[in-house]
Amino acid sequence: MTVIGWIILGLLAGAIAKFLLPGRDPGGFVGTTVIGIAGAFIGGWISARWLDHPISKDFYDGATWASAIGGSLVLLIAYRILFGNSRG
């Protein structure tokens, strides 16, 4: 998959993570989108590095989607914990 494919996957993974964890995010839509893209890259890297599941070249691979959504969820939770109370 190309970098563009990972960005598109990240956008969708961020939207799915936002759907699974509703509520106000400190960064709004843009922050959630960036978290989704970063989560897709980090989830894919962790999957390939430590879970011994190489990154698939197929956009529709279930394990690739699961790692992207999982990475997005982890980053979204961490972002809420770190910056969730910064709004007054």
Residue pairs with C-beta under 8 A, 6 or more apart in sequence:
1 9
1 55
1 56
1 57
1 58
1 59
1 64
5 59
6 37
6 40
6 41
6 44
6 68
7 37
7 40
9 40
9 59
9 64
9 65
9 68
10 33
10 36
10 37
10 38
10 39
10 40
10 41
10 68
10 72
11 33
11 36
11 37
12 36
13 36
13 39
13 40
13 43
13 65
13 68
13 69
13 71
13 72
14 32
14 33
14 34
14 35
14 36
14 37
14 39
14 40
14 72
14 76
15 32
15 36
16 69
16 72
17 32
17 35
17 36
17 39
17 69
17 72
17 73
17 76
18 25
18 32
18 36
18 76
20 69
20 73
21 73
21 76
21 77
21 80
23 80
24 87
25 31
25 32
25 76
25 79
25 80
26 79
26 80
26 83
26 84
26 86
26 87
27 34
27 35
27 79
27 83
31 79
32 76
35 72
35 75
35 76
35 79
36 72
38 71
38 72
38 75
39 68
39 69
39 70
39 71
39 72
39 73
39 74
39 75
39 76
40 67
40 68
40 71
40 72
41 71
42 71
42 74
42 75
43 67
43 68
43 69
43 70
43 71
43 72
43 74
44 55
44 64
44 67
44 68
44 71
46 67
46 71
47 53
47 55
47 63
47 64
47 67
48 54
48 55
51 67
53 63
53 67
55 64
56 63
56 64
58 64
